[in-house]
Amino acid sequence: MGACTEKNILVDEYIEATPKIFPDYTDVMLPANISPINFKINEIGDEYVVSFGTGGRVIFRLDSYDGIIRIPEDKWKNYLQNVTDNEFFIRIFIRRGNKWFAYNDIKNFVSKDSIDSYLVYRLLYPGYELWNEMGIYQRNLSSFDEIPVLKNTSFDKQCINCHTFNKNSSEVMMFHIRGKKGGTIIRKNNAIKKVDMKPKNSSIGGAYSSLHPNGNFIAFSMNEIQQFFHRSGKKPIEVVDLESDLGVYDIEDDEMISHNSICDSMYMETFPCWSADGKEIFFCRAKSYMLGQPLDSIYYDLCKIPFNSETKTFGSVEEIFKASEINKSVSFPRISPDGNFLLFTLSNYGNFSIWHPESDLYLLDLRSGNINELSNINSNDVESYHSWSSSGKWIVFSSKRINGQWAHPYFSHFNHDTGEFSKPFLLPQKDPLFYDNFSMTFNIPELITEPILNDKSLIEAINSDKINHIILRK
């Protein structure tokens, strides 16, 4: 028996195991500005004592009778100041009847690397039946403050999607509205306009996008998207492009610029992503869909094409990773801010990986060409949409690992020297039981450095009858 100095009680038995908690904040690296990591202890007990400390020093203690641990925000902020760039422990004691049990310490690390202050995501119900109830929200990652940016109840329950930012800044951003007053809302600094992204001389319009680093261009894929429904199995929906091309939208001149090499009937191009210097567009490409073709025979390769922003001209397409040769498919290429790494999702076929349980994250080192599966991040279920922080030291990604139904945001620290990611952790919530009861999915998580302001101006632009029309120039 030994003394539990945190409460001056005697420990009757030491258990050589780490206690189970949810969310799993065990052996993770946290940013120095993250909100409290509240959790539930999933071990049977009548009373719980939890100590937080570093080294051999306990800094504060919490008591609970239900195993739910809510950390006061002021205590947590002071605690982070004491443990930044250091390992810290969570020490859990559990009383069952008249006996106290002590477990192995839970150990974590607080990085000196802060994460961008806000996370932006769309909340909607999974599936397709309840699309008329959704919104874009922003969460302050240093607290639990969540603010709705746009809820579609403010504009006739139209669909809102594909929010995109320029270099993690809300000063230049865009998103789509689908419906009777539909259009693409673009805000560049304080100017806001609504644009019809279906060129007058094209049968398909802009969908997936990437803002050029200089904020003057937006790379778009122009897609004809079709949903298919499986009769049985784990994948209820299949989302497929029947046609897709690439173009670059000039924000000032209201024209879509393209080229025959990325806008023809031979291939389907999608998910554009600018290089860090804005001189190239990375994208996914598959052979064009043939009527009656099995959906599981559609494979997307990773390609790139040069773009000259001064002359508005394209170079030649280059294949970077021919995933089709191994019967795999690439989606969501995202380049680190330093331009050295490209993160992407790999699945068995198609490009809409959110419905593919086998989809995993991979990292391409653009300097060496090496591709690594991120086994430290991937789970047995969906890993899908992902984005980098402005520093390139953190990523956020969607995962359905909790229950296979809802996508939730996870964070991981990236070491540029080793090319390795830390064990991911789930977005903290004020209520440790939040994820047991919340039935909406987190869609398109994006990190930004400052909050989105002037939401009233955005709503005014959505409801406006004024809309800019564009042409396609090749």
TORTIKOL-318396 format. One line per field, with one value per residue (C-alpha): residue number from 0; residue in one letter; x, y, z. Coordinates in pm, whole numbers, m for minus. Layout:
<atoms>
i: [NUM,...]
aa: [A,...]
c1: [X,...]
c2: [Y,...]
c3: [Z,...]
</atoms>
This chain:
<atoms>
i: [0,1,2,3,4,5,6,7,8,9,10,11,12,13,14,15,16,17,18,19,20,21,22,23,24,25,26,27,28,29,30,31,32,33,34,35,36,37,38,39,40,41,42,43,44,45,46,47,48,49,50,51,52,53,54,55,56,57,58,59,60,61,62,63,64,65,66,67,68,69,70,71,72,73,74,75,76,77,78,79,80,81,82,83,84,85,86,87,88,89,90,91,92,93,94,95,96,97,98,99,100,101,102,103,104,105,106,107,108,109,110,111,112,113,114,115,116,117,118,119,120,121,122,123,124,125,126,127,128,129,130,131,132,133,134,135,136,137,138,139,140,141,142,143,144,145,146,147,148,149,150,151,152,153,154,155,156,157,158,159,160,161,162,163,164,165,166,167,168,169,170,171,172,173,174,175,176,177,178,179,180,181,182,183,184,185,186,187,188,189,190,191,192,193,194,195,196,197,198,199,200,201,202,203,204,205,206,207,208,209,210,211,212,213,214,215,216,217,218,219,220,221,222,223,224,225,226,227,228,229,230,231,232,233,234,235,236,237,238,239,240,241,242,243,244,245,246,247,248,249,250,251,252,253,254,255,256,257,258,259,260,261,262,263,264,265,266,267,268,269,270,271,272,273,274,275,276,277,278,279,280,281,282,283,284,285,286,287,288,289,290,291,292,293,294,295,296,297,298,299,300,301,302,303,304,305,306,307,308,309,310,311,312,313,314,315,316,317,318,319,320,321,322,323,324,325,326,327,328,329,330,331,332,333,334,335,336,337,338,339,340,341,342,343,344,345,346,347,348,349,350,351,352,353,354,355,356,357,358,359,360,361,362,363,364,365,366,367,368,369,370,371,372,373,374,375,376,377,378,379,380,381,382,383,384,385,386,387,388,389,390,391,392,393,394,395,396,397,398,399,400,401,402,403,404,405,406,407,408,409,410,411,412,413,414,415,416,417,418,419,420,421,422,423,424,425,426,427,428,429,430,431,432,433,434,435,436,437,438,439,440,441,442,443,444,445,446,447,448,449,450,451,452,453,454,455,456,457,458,459,460,461,462,463,464,465,466,467,468,469,470,471,472,473]
aa: [M,G,A,C,T,E,K,N,I,L,V,D,E,Y,I,E,A,T,P,K,I,F,P,D,Y,T,D,V,M,L,P,A,N,I,S,P,I,N,F,K,I,N,E,I,G,D,E,Y,V,V,S,F,G,T,G,G,R,V,I,F,R,L,D,S,Y,D,G,I,I,R,I,P,E,D,K,W,K,N,Y,L,Q,N,V,T,D,N,E,F,F,I,R,I,F,I,R,R,G,N,K,W,F,A,Y,N,D,I,K,N,F,V,S,K,D,S,I,D,S,Y,L,V,Y,R,L,L,Y,P,G,Y,E,L,W,N,E,M,G,I,Y,Q,R,N,L,S,S,F,D,E,I,P,V,L,K,N,T,S,F,D,K,Q,C,I,N,C,H,T,F,N,K,N,S,S,E,V,M,M,F,H,I,R,G,K,K,G,G,T,I,I,R,K,N,N,A,I,K,K,V,D,M,K,P,K,N,S,S,I,G,G,A,Y,S,S,L,H,P,N,G,N,F,I,A,F,S,M,N,E,I,Q,Q,F,F,H,R,S,G,K,K,P,I,E,V,V,D,L,E,S,D,L,G,V,Y,D,I,E,D,D,E,M,I,S,H,N,S,I,C,D,S,M,Y,M,E,T,F,P,C,W,S,A,D,G,K,E,I,F,F,C,R,A,K,S,Y,M,L,G,Q,P,L,D,S,I,Y,Y,D,L,C,K,I,P,F,N,S,E,T,K,T,F,G,S,V,E,E,I,F,K,A,S,E,I,N,K,S,V,S,F,P,R,I,S,P,D,G,N,F,L,L,F,T,L,S,N,Y,G,N,F,S,I,W,H,P,E,S,D,L,Y,L,L,D,L,R,S,G,N,I,N,E,L,S,N,I,N,S,N,D,V,E,S,Y,H,S,W,S,S,S,G,K,W,I,V,F,S,S,K,R,I,N,G,Q,W,A,H,P,Y,F,S,H,F,N,H,D,T,G,E,F,S,K,P,F,L,L,P,Q,K,D,P,L,F,Y,D,N,F,S,M,T,F,N,I,P,E,L,I,T,E,P,I,L,N,D,K,S,L,I,E,A,I,N,S,D,K,I,N,H,I,I,L,R,K]
c1: [0,117,8,m184,m43,m291,m574,m388,m554,m406,m392,m495,m386,m173,m299,m31,m246,m340,m702,m942,m1072,m1280,m1188,m854,m617,m335,17,m89,81,m132,m89,m7,m334,m588,m904,m937,m931,m1240,m1298,m1493,m1315,m1441,m1352,m1605,m1582,m1765,m1528,m1249,m951,m756,m427,m262,110,451,771,715,490,111,m30,m403,m655,m1016,m1268,m1563,m1829,m1936,m1600,m1677,m1384,m1447,m1134,m1193,m1069,m866,m688,m617,m470,m239,m149,m53,184,359,387,443,725,713,551,265,77,m283,m289,m614,m722,m1050,m1241,m1452,m1631,m1374,m1070,m863,m694,m409,m339,m37,m3,m147,130,95,309,233,405,530,377,39,m241,m447,m707,m1023,m1166,m1437,m1665,m2005,m2249,m2511,m2682,m2508,m2672,m2887,m3238,m3184,m2970,m3211,m3075,m2709,m2473,m2113,m1971,m1645,m1499,m1245,m988,m866,m1213,m1545,m1702,m1878,m2038,m2264,m2125,m2412,m2719,m2927,m3244,m3145,m3175,m3466,m3284,m3067,m2758,m2434,m2098,m1732,m1603,m1247,m987,m672,m369,m578,m719,m1085,m1002,m1021,m1274,m1554,m1839,m2125,m2499,m2718,m3084,m3314,m3081,m2771,m2425,m2069,m2004,m1654,m1513,m1183,m1089,m1406,m1560,m1826,m1989,m2204,m2097,m2264,m1980,m2138,m1990,m2242,m2060,m2020,m2253,m2098,m2008,m1743,m1751,m1431,m1191,m852,m758,m435,m175,m203,m581,m655,m746,m948,m877,m1203,m1308,m1628,m1824,m2140,m2196,m2426,m2533,m2580,m2731,m2615,m2881,m2670,m2330,m2136,m2141,m2499,m2409,m2164,m2088,m1945,m1840,m1996,m1794,m1537,m1280,m1044,m1034,m892,m1134,m998,m1174,m1120,m1205,m1491,m1370,m1284,m953,m879,m686,m760,m523,m746,m1080,m1166,m1358,m1064,m1024,m1209,m1010,m1106,m990,m743,m481,m232,134,269,421,111,300,138,m199,m205,m521,m675,m745,m928,m1024,m1366,m1669,m1833,m2206,m2253,m1895,m1859,m1805,m1529,m1320,m1278,m930,m786,m415,m232,m122,m3,3,202,12,156,m48,92,12,m277,m142,m92,197,186,22,259,160,298,152,m20,m240,m444,m152,m211,m592,m615,m754,m633,m846,m804,m442,m330,17,201,267,641,564,758,480,151,m111,m377,m641,m611,m906,m997,m1173,m1357,m1286,m1551,m1364,m1602,m1812,m1514,m1425,m1092,m975,m648,m412,m77,209,412,750,765,1142,1222,903,867,512,436,119,43,m16,9,m294,m508,m779,m1000,m1260,m1283,m1002,m1100,m1094,m787,m611,m289,m244,m85,247,237,300,m55,m321,m689,m870,m1209,m1243,m1536,m1336,m1573,m1879,m1843,m2136,m2032,m1717,m1534,m1229,m895,m567,m206,131,370,748,899,1240,1122,804,613,280,189,m99,m419,m658,m1027,m1158,m1218,m1569,m1705,m1925,m1720,m2038,m2084,m1986,m2222,m2522,m2440,m2585,m2447,m2131,m1839,m1772,m1472,m1267,m1048,m808,m804,m600,m881,m1261,m1499,m1664,m1944,m2173,m2466,m2294,m2252,m2623,m2710,m2496,m2667,m3015,m2923,m3062,m2741,m2511,m2207,m2195,m1874,m1746,m1506,m1195,m954]
c2: [0,355,708,913,1250,1442,1356,1197,862,516,329,m32,m157,m35,m137,m165,m21,316,404,428,777,932,1124,947,1217,972,1005,1302,1632,1940,2297,2558,2741,2457,2456,2222,1853,1748,1373,1082,809,477,274,158,350,525,820,959,1179,1322,1508,1717,1786,1780,1615,1518,1815,1816,2150,2097,1825,1753,1526,1349,1095,1009,998,1311,1553,1917,2129,2495,2715,2943,2648,2499,2819,2857,2491,2521,2804,2570,2272,2424,2244,1975,1646,1647,1374,1296,1074,893,729,537,427,114,52,102,46,296,195,381,355,431,797,921,1118,1391,1672,2040,2183,2540,2553,2721,2626,2876,3036,2924,2613,2656,2368,2293,2109,1891,1560,1267,1121,1312,1336,1637,1860,2154,2199,2301,2587,2704,2753,2879,2753,2937,2665,2834,2814,2642,2940,2830,3097,3029,3217,3128,2909,2822,2908,3269,3216,2981,2664,2656,2434,2600,2433,2436,2724,2807,3050,3214,3114,3050,3402,3499,3824,3639,3357,3198,2949,2817,2858,2606,2690,2952,3236,3030,3147,3161,3426,3571,3811,3977,4205,4416,4364,4092,3970,3682,3500,3238,2988,2812,2989,3090,2876,2567,2285,2251,2499,2553,2327,2240,2528,2658,3024,3143,3269,3621,3620,3719,3378,3075,2734,2548,2205,2220,1908,1723,1527,1227,1030,653,446,101,m154,m291,m273,m13,248,378,649,677,1026,1023,1275,1208,1495,1738,1989,2247,2623,2931,3208,3563,3748,4094,4017,3770,3504,3137,3052,2695,2487,2181,1969,2013,2079,1809,1484,1248,1299,1411,1659,1759,1886,2157,2281,2563,2513,2734,2977,2982,2864,2520,2357,2006,1807,1461,1309,1000,870,997,809,573,500,171,165,m1,271,74,91,472,564,913,989,1288,1542,1901,2178,2505,2835,3179,3435,3726,3590,3369,3071,2704,2465,2087,1832,1611,1293,1288,969,716,556,380,144,m5,13,305,655,995,1277,1606,1704,1973,2133,2248,2625,2573,2389,2074,1828,1721,1548,1343,1078,737,503,202,396,719,1057,1116,947,1048,742,506,332,220,576,676,972,966,1215,1297,1463,1688,1718,1346,1202,959,866,738,596,779,477,692,892,643,428,140,381,691,947,1215,1593,1762,2099,2255,2526,2854,2749,2402,2250,2123,1957,1898,1611,1441,1091,856,638,683,515,497,736,1088,1269,1452,1683,1548,1736,1623,1794,1769,1748,1894,1743,1384,1402,1241,1324,1290,1075,1267,1404,1486,1845,1910,1993,2153,1849,1525,1342,1573,1313,1055,1277,1502,1368,1611,1560,1804,1878,2053,2150,2452,2636,3017,3273,3520,3492,3551,3890,4077,3775,4014,4137,3776,3710,4026,3904,3564,3716,3971,3936,4087,3817,3832,3602,3468,3311,3022,3110,2845]
c3: [0,m65,3,m252,m154,m372,m128,162,111,104,m225,m180,m519,m809,m1153,m1419,m1695,m1832,m1750,m2043,m2113,m2389,m2589,m2603,m2477,m2417,m2563,m2773,m2850,m2785,m2909,m2646,m2707,m2705,m2494,m2191,m2283,m2088,m2078,m1931,m1736,m1873,m1566,m1303,m978,m696,m673,m890,m810,m1103,m1065,m1335,m1310,m1468,m1354,m993,m920,m900,m1015,m957,m873,m965,m794,m953,m859,m1214,m1392,m1594,m1581,m1668,m1636,m1540,m1823,m1595,m1434,m1776,m1919,m1620,m1647,m2014,m1926,m1680,m1912,m2258,m2442,m2173,m2093,m1844,m1664,m1579,m1269,m1196,m868,m847,m537,m561,m234,41,m178,m376,m699,m868,m1242,m1455,m1544,m1870,m2039,m2299,m2439,m2497,m2802,m2809,m3159,m3138,m3372,m3574,m3352,m3531,m3692,m3956,m4053,m4196,m3970,m4136,m4084,m4254,m4561,m4804,m4651,m4421,m4641,m4576,m4221,m4223,m4149,m4144,m3795,m3647,m3322,m3110,m3041,m2722,m2570,m2636,m2811,m3129,m3346,m3646,m3947,m4178,m4115,m4415,m4225,m4303,m4679,m4752,m4642,m4951,m4955,m4847,m4904,m5005,m4791,m4900,m4762,m4890,m4682,m4367,m4372,m4373,m4553,m4886,m4890,m5091,m5064,m5277,m5235,m5419,m5481,m5628,m5526,m5577,m5668,m5544,m5277,m5296,m5040,m5113,m4825,m4779,m5124,m5161,m5481,m5602,m5917,m6135,m6165,m6460,m6763,m7028,m7286,m7065,m6961,m6614,m6341,m6077,m5771,m5579,m5544,m5432,m5385,m5544,m5289,m5432,m5382,m5745,m5888,m5788,m5940,m5993,m6098,m6304,m6222,m6315,m5995,m5963,m5654,m5668,m5387,m5280,m5190,m4905,m4743,m4549,m4827,m4860,m5113,m5399,m5530,m5882,m6144,m6482,m6625,m6482,m6607,m6458,m6496,m6326,m6239,m6261,m5977,m6127,m6492,m6427,m6667,m6640,m6809,m6915,m7165,m7378,m7170,m6861,m7027,m7281,m7313,m7252,m6877,m6567,m6357,m6004,m5660,m5767,m5522,m5579,m5503,m5224,m5475,m5697,m6005,m6034,m5983,m5842,m5917,m5950,m6292,m6415,m6757,m6861,m6736,m6985,m6956,m6772,m6644,m6301,m6044,m5873,m6192,m6175,m6050,m6005,m6045,m5898,m6159,m6186,m6446,m6449,m6452,m6523,m6330,m6533,m6880,m6760,m6954,m6875,m6931,m6985,m6755,m6557,m6374,m6018,m5873,m6098,m5833,m6102,m6161,m5815,m5846,m5605,m5630,m5506,m5370,m5176,m5247,m4999,m5001,m4688,m4660,m4720,m5044,m4949,m4868,m5020,m4808,m4986,m4936,m5099,m5144,m5353,m5627,m5706,m5551,m5283,m5002,m4719,m4811,m4833,m4503,m4649,m4729,m4558,m4550,m4729,m4746,m5057,m5008,m5314,m5286,m5297,m5445,m5153,m5051,m4701,m4553,m4228,m4006,m3694,m3811,m4001,m3842,m3952,m4083,m4301,m4307,m4553,m4589,m4439,m4428,m4299,m4039,m4151,m3995,m4153,m3809,m3756,m3966,m3909,m4081,m4086,m3946,m3883,m3645,m3350,m3499,m3877,m3927,m3833,m3937,m3657,m3664,m3543,m3506,m3541,m3507,m3801,m3772,m4091,m4018,m3984,m4193,m3905,m3747,m3381,m3259,m3350,m3090,m3116,m3101,m2727,m2613,m2295,m2233,m2232,m2346,m2647,m2907,m2754,m2818,m3115,m3440,m3701,m3902,m3919,m4286,m4450,m4141,m4221,m3990,m4003,m3812,m3739,m3720,m4008,m3965,m4143,m4164,m4226,m4541,m4654,m4604,m4795,m5085,m5077,m5088,m5354,m5705,m5842,m5979,m6207,m6509,m6660,m6979,m7036,m7235,m7366]
</atoms>
